[in-house]
Structures are given as C-alpha cells and as structure tokens.
Amino acid sequence: MILVIGIIAAVVLGIVIFAVLKPTGSKEYCEGLRWGSSVKTVEKKYPDWTYDEDGSYFDLVDSLDGYHSEGDMIDMNFWFDENDKLEKIEASIVSEDIGDAILYYVGYFNKIYDEDYEATYNTRYRWYGDKTNISMTATDALLVITYEDAK
C-alpha cells in the first residue's frame, strides 16, 4: 500500500513540476502571437480590430509586452501574407513623454536579445533573433516597434 501511494505521489509531483516549468513560448514573439498564425487566431486575441485600406488590420490596446502607461494608447497593425498568415506586426505609441516607453522597450529587448543598447531619443534600434527581428524607432513623441519573422 505504501508503495502504491509513493508511486501515485511521484506521478502527481511529476505532473505538477512539468506544468509549472513547461515552456510557454518564446519571448521573441509579440504578445505570444507566432508567425504564421491565422487571421482567426489573431482576431480571437484582438476582437475589436479594424481592416485598413493598406491591407492591414489594426487595434488600439492599453498595453504591449508588459508595458502600460496611463493615458497612452498603442496602435497595433497586423499584416498577413496572401494565405492570411501573420507576417508582421507594427506598434506605435504616441506620448508627450515617450521617454518611459523608450527606456522600457530598450531594456526589455536588450534582455531578450542579449544586447546592451542605451535608451535615447531620436534613435533607431535593431535586434535580431531566431524567431523575430525587431526594429524600433524612437523620436521625441513617437515610438514605433516593428516585429517581423526572422525566417
């Protein structure tokens, strides 16, 4: 009886450890959206989006990749290939004081991509990864982040 209880406890413990430690996806993806995701998958995550004449879908969100600033809205644009598979995401943040967003994202991407860029205004940054390449342009009042498949 003790042996059976020990085996059951070991199995339950193994399941709990696996559930806690299992990978949840790469930090390289934008908001967990993988390249090649379908339009329907993205639509489930962003149900209020709008189709734009340039062939992209967009949505206004309150936060992105853990960044949230009261009063700032983030405009996210999603581009899909001819098979309706996600291939690019662009996020724009407009703010009277964009410095906090620049500081946050430079630190965030430096950590993921093991870089050491300094956060400054009027700078263009590039991070290259296995799954996603990031370009970020920072001005005095605008921050534009482009996520693209690293293919």
C-alpha positions as CSV (number, residue, x, y, z in Angstrom):
1,M,0.0,0.0,0.0
2,I,2.8,2.4,0.9
3,L,4.5,1.6,-2.5
4,V,1.3,2.4,-4.4
5,I,0.8,5.7,-2.6
6,G,4.5,6.6,-3.2
7,I,4.1,5.9,-6.9
8,I,0.9,8.0,-7.2
9,A,2.6,10.8,-5.3
10,A,5.6,10.7,-7.6
11,V,3.4,10.8,-10.7
12,V,1.4,13.7,-9.3
13,L,4.6,15.6,-8.4
14,G,6.0,15.0,-11.8
15,I,2.8,16.4,-13.5
16,V,2.9,19.5,-11.2
17,I,6.6,20.1,-11.9
18,F,6.0,19.7,-15.7
19,A,3.0,22.1,-15.6
20,V,5.0,24.8,-13.7
21,L,8.2,24.5,-15.7
22,K,6.9,23.8,-19.2
23,P,7.9,26.5,-21.8
24,T,5.0,28.8,-22.6
25,G,6.5,30.1,-25.8
26,S,9.3,32.4,-26.9
27,K,9.6,35.9,-25.5
28,E,10.7,36.8,-29.1
29,Y,7.0,36.7,-30.3
30,C,4.9,39.8,-29.9
31,E,2.2,39.1,-27.3
32,G,2.7,35.4,-27.8
33,L,1.5,35.5,-31.5
34,R,3.6,33.1,-33.6
35,W,4.5,33.9,-37.1
36,G,2.1,32.2,-39.5
37,S,-0.8,32.5,-37.1
38,S,-4.1,32.7,-38.9
39,V,-6.3,35.7,-39.2
40,K,-8.8,33.9,-36.9
41,T,-6.2,33.3,-34.2
42,V,-5.3,37.0,-34.1
43,E,-8.9,38.0,-34.3
44,K,-9.6,36.0,-31.1
45,K,-6.9,37.9,-29.3
46,Y,-7.9,41.3,-30.7
47,P,-11.7,41.0,-31.4
48,D,-12.2,44.8,-31.9
49,W,-9.8,45.3,-34.8
50,T,-10.5,47.2,-38.0
51,Y,-9.4,46.5,-41.5
52,D,-7.4,49.4,-43.1
53,E,-7.2,50.3,-46.8
54,D,-3.5,49.5,-46.9
55,G,-4.2,45.8,-46.3
56,S,-3.5,45.7,-42.6
57,Y,-5.7,45.2,-39.6
58,F,-5.3,47.4,-36.5
59,D,-6.5,47.7,-33.0
60,L,-5.9,50.2,-30.2
61,V,-4.6,48.5,-27.0
62,D,-3.7,49.6,-23.5
63,S,-0.6,47.5,-23.1
64,L,2.0,45.6,-25.1
65,D,4.7,43.2,-24.0
66,G,4.1,44.2,-20.4
67,Y,4.3,48.0,-21.0
68,H,1.3,50.0,-19.8
69,S,1.2,53.8,-19.3
70,E,-1.9,55.6,-18.2
71,G,-3.2,57.7,-21.0
72,D,-1.0,56.3,-23.8
73,M,-2.8,54.2,-26.4
74,I,-0.8,51.7,-28.5
75,D,-1.9,51.4,-32.1
76,M,-1.1,47.8,-33.3
77,N,-1.1,47.0,-37.0
78,F,-1.1,43.4,-38.3
79,W,0.0,42.3,-41.7
80,F,-0.8,38.9,-43.3
81,D,0.5,37.2,-46.4
82,E,-1.5,36.0,-49.3
83,N,-2.5,32.9,-47.3
84,D,-3.8,35.0,-44.4
85,K,-0.9,34.1,-42.2
86,L,0.6,36.6,-39.8
87,E,4.0,38.0,-41.1
88,K,4.5,41.4,-39.5
89,I,3.3,43.5,-36.5
90,E,3.9,47.2,-36.0
91,A,3.1,49.0,-32.8
92,S,3.1,52.8,-32.4
93,I,3.0,54.7,-29.1
94,V,2.4,58.4,-29.2
95,S,3.0,60.3,-26.0
96,E,4.0,63.8,-24.8
97,D,6.7,62.0,-22.7
98,I,7.8,58.9,-24.7
99,G,11.0,58.5,-22.6
100,D,9.4,55.9,-20.2
101,A,8.4,53.7,-23.2
102,I,11.8,54.0,-24.8
103,L,13.5,53.0,-21.5
104,Y,11.2,50.1,-21.0
105,Y,11.4,48.6,-24.5
106,V,15.2,49.1,-24.9
107,G,15.6,47.2,-21.6
108,Y,13.0,44.6,-22.5
109,F,14.5,43.8,-25.9
110,N,18.1,44.0,-24.7
111,K,17.3,41.3,-22.1
112,I,15.7,39.0,-24.7
113,Y,18.3,39.5,-27.4
114,D,21.3,39.9,-25.1
115,E,22.2,43.3,-26.3
116,D,23.4,46.4,-24.4
117,Y,21.9,49.4,-26.3
118,E,21.5,52.7,-24.4
119,A,17.9,54.2,-24.3
120,T,17.9,57.5,-26.1
121,Y,15.6,59.7,-28.1
122,N,15.9,60.0,-31.9
123,T,17.5,56.6,-32.3
124,R,16.8,53.5,-34.5
125,Y,17.4,50.2,-32.9
126,R,17.6,46.6,-34.3
127,W,17.5,43.3,-32.5
128,Y,17.9,40.0,-34.4
129,G,16.6,36.7,-33.0
130,D,16.0,33.1,-34.1
131,K,12.2,33.7,-34.5
132,T,11.7,37.5,-34.6
133,N,13.6,40.6,-35.7
134,I,12.7,43.8,-34.1
135,S,13.3,47.4,-35.3
136,M,12.4,50.3,-33.1
137,T,12.5,54.0,-33.9
138,A,12.3,56.5,-31.1
139,T,11.6,60.2,-31.5
140,D,10.6,62.9,-29.0
141,A,6.9,61.9,-29.0
142,L,6.6,58.7,-31.0
143,L,7.9,55.1,-30.6
144,V,7.4,52.7,-33.5
145,I,8.2,49.0,-32.9
146,T,8.2,46.5,-35.9
147,Y,8.2,42.8,-35.3
148,E,9.0,40.6,-38.3
149,D,9.5,37.0,-38.9
150,A,13.3,36.2,-38.8
151,K,12.8,33.4,-41.4
